[in-house]
Amino acid sequence: MMAVFSSTEELYVVMEALWNWIKNNPQISAELLKSKLTVRFHYKNPDGSLTIDGSDGEEIRITSGDCEKKPDIEMFMQSDFAHQFWLGKVNLPLALMSGKIVSKGPVNKALALLPAVEPAWQAYSEIAESRLKRIA
């Protein structure tokens, strides 16, 4: 089976578009900002990282690659697994228990935000499809 993302650049294009969609969705972003968390996602195959910083409670900042900001929570996963998650095909607690996602930090706080980000699942497939076609 071929990987969903052919390069780190492709991964970043899709994930940045998704998080910008989330950031611009007042219902979702309000919940995330209330948490005042900074979460860093570490991806493998292709490798990359994405930091979502809502620590000031005012604005969600999205940084691809290296970021100075110290995260509250870090999540480590395969890039294809992240794709499956955003398609709504992953049970997050089960993925954490089985080691498909490894986390550092207060993961219970991240799990509490799961209902807030669920509406992004519907948007993700369209975002990924349009971005992946444009790059191909």
C-alpha positions in Angstrom: 0.0 0.0 0.0 1.3 3.4 -0.9 1.8 6.1 1.7 -0.8 8.8 1.8 1.8 11.6 1.9 4.6 11.3 -0.6 6.8 14.0 1.2 7.0 16.1 4.3 6.0 19.1 2.3 2.8 17.3 1.2 2.1 16.3 4.9 2.5 20.0 5.9 0.3 21.3 3.2 -2.6 19.1 4.2 -2.1 19.4 8.0 -1.7 23.2 7.8 -4.8 23.5 5.7 -6.7 21.4 8.3 -5.5 23.3 11.3 -6.3 26.6 9.5 -9.8 25.3 8.9 -10.1 24.5 12.6 -8.6 27.8 13.6 -11.2 29.6 11.5 -14.1 27.6 12.8 -15.2 29.6 15.9 -16.9 26.7 17.7 -13.9 24.4 17.5 -11.2 27.1 18.1 -13.0 28.5 21.1 -12.9 25.0 22.8 -9.2 24.6 22.0 -8.3 28.1 23.1 -10.1 27.5 26.4 -7.7 24.6 27.1 -4.7 27.0 26.7 -2.6 23.9 25.5 0.3 23.7 23.2 0.3 20.3 21.4 3.1 19.1 19.1 2.4 16.2 16.7 5.5 14.2 15.6 5.0 12.3 12.3 7.0 9.5 10.8 7.1 8.3 7.1 7.3 11.1 6.0 8.8 12.7 9.0 7.7 16.1 10.3 6.2 17.9 13.2 3.4 20.3 13.7 2.9 22.5 16.8 -0.5 23.9 17.6 -0.2 26.6 20.2 -3.3 28.0 21.9 -1.4 28.9 25.1 -2.4 32.5 25.2 -6.1 31.7 24.9 -6.5 34.3 22.2 -5.2 32.8 18.9 -4.2 29.3 17.6 -0.7 29.5 16.2 0.3 26.7 13.8 4.0 26.0 13.2 5.4 23.3 10.9 8.8 21.9 11.6 11.0 23.2 14.4 9.3 25.4 17.0 10.8 27.1 20.0 7.5 26.8 22.0 7.6 24.0 24.7 4.6 21.8 24.2 2.3 20.6 27.0 1.5 17.5 25.1 3.4 15.6 22.4 1.9 12.9 20.2 4.0 10.6 18.1 2.5 8.6 15.2 2.9 7.5 11.6 1.7 10.1 9.1 -0.7 7.6 7.5 -2.2 6.9 11.0 -2.8 10.7 11.4 -4.6 10.6 8.1 -6.8 7.8 9.3 -7.5 9.7 12.6 -8.7 12.8 10.7 -10.9 10.6 8.5 -12.6 9.6 11.8 -11.5 5.9 11.4 -9.4 5.7 14.6 -10.5 5.1 18.2 -8.0 7.5 20.0 -8.0 5.8 23.4 -7.5 2.4 21.8 -4.7 3.9 19.6 -3.0 5.2 22.7 -3.3 1.9 24.6 -2.0 -0.1 21.6 0.9 2.2 21.1 -0.1 3.4 17.6 0.0 6.8 19.1 2.6 7.5 21.8 2.0 10.6 24.0 3.9 12.6 26.5 2.2 15.0 28.9 -1.3 15.1 30.3 -3.0 13.1 27.5 -6.3 13.2 29.4 -6.5 16.9 28.5 -6.0 16.1 24.8 -8.7 13.4 25.1 -11.1 15.9 26.6 -10.7 18.0 23.4 -11.7 15.1 21.1 -15.4 16.1 20.9 -14.4 19.6 20.0 -12.3 18.5 17.0 -14.7 15.8 15.7 -16.4 18.3 13.3 -13.1 18.6 11.5 -13.4 14.9 10.5 -16.0 15.8 7.9 -13.8 18.7 6.5 -10.6 16.7 6.5 -11.3 14.3 3.6 -12.2 17.3 1.4 -9.1 19.2 2.5 -6.8 16.3 2.0 -8.3 15.3 -1.4 -8.0 18.8 -2.8 -4.5 19.4 -1.5 -3.1 16.0 -2.5 -4.5 16.4 -6.0 -2.9 19.9 -6.4 0.5 18.5 -5.4 0.4 15.4 -7.5 
